[in-house]
Amino acid sequence: FLNFDYSCNLKCPSCRIHLNTNAHNPKAESIMNSFDTQFSEGVEKIICTGSGDPFYSNVFRKWLQNLDIKKYPKLKKLFIVTNGNMLTEKMWSSISNVHPIIEGIEISIDAAEKETYENKVRLNGRWDVLMDNLKFLATIDEPLSLTFSFVVQDHNVRQMIDFENMLMDIFKDSKNKDSICIMFRAIQDWRVGSKEWYSDRNVCVDTHPKHPILIEQLKILIRKTNGHNHNYVKSNLYHLLDGKEIEEEIKLI
């Protein structure tokens, strides 16, 4: 897991409250050099990154663009986690050296509309640019697993179905449409905001005023899946409800 560089072009409130630029991570380059020297011969799978954005990070971006696969003889799988704002066609071409080992890409979005994306959940993000980048990804011919994550909170809980529909539309003609998964995630308390702020966001708690909206959205998702209304875009409801509550809700469907 290459997650030691926190450099990111966004400041999503669910993750951080300040913009963390490349200048804030002066040790990242030396750590990357140490990894490159000490682990390149034995590592088999790399995930880059869970800490920031690999295309904004000077260290991770340059590493991806210059990675010599011969130096990593056992490396078979590379999984990239990004917010997608800088994953342009030009950027994709610049890492063509690692295309053969890219197992998949996860793109964190958290919204189905521009206003929510840019002003609530993905501050500093550019919705129109992201949409262009997704449309480009839909044209890629190489086999590629695509995961789209959605951190559910009070700002976006009404958009879960719209999010799935949006991706279905963008990737309807993609050769990789059968390898698409949506990961709906419960918001986590990373202690970047106050307890009150987290409580206001966390619709997974049954006492939250918007919790019934979450339940209704989940019911629709389950009905769509059970009814086979589409043959791609698989949804994973990652710890949104506890096991007992999920069991009780599914009985009502």
Disulfide bonds with the S-S distance in Angstrom:
none
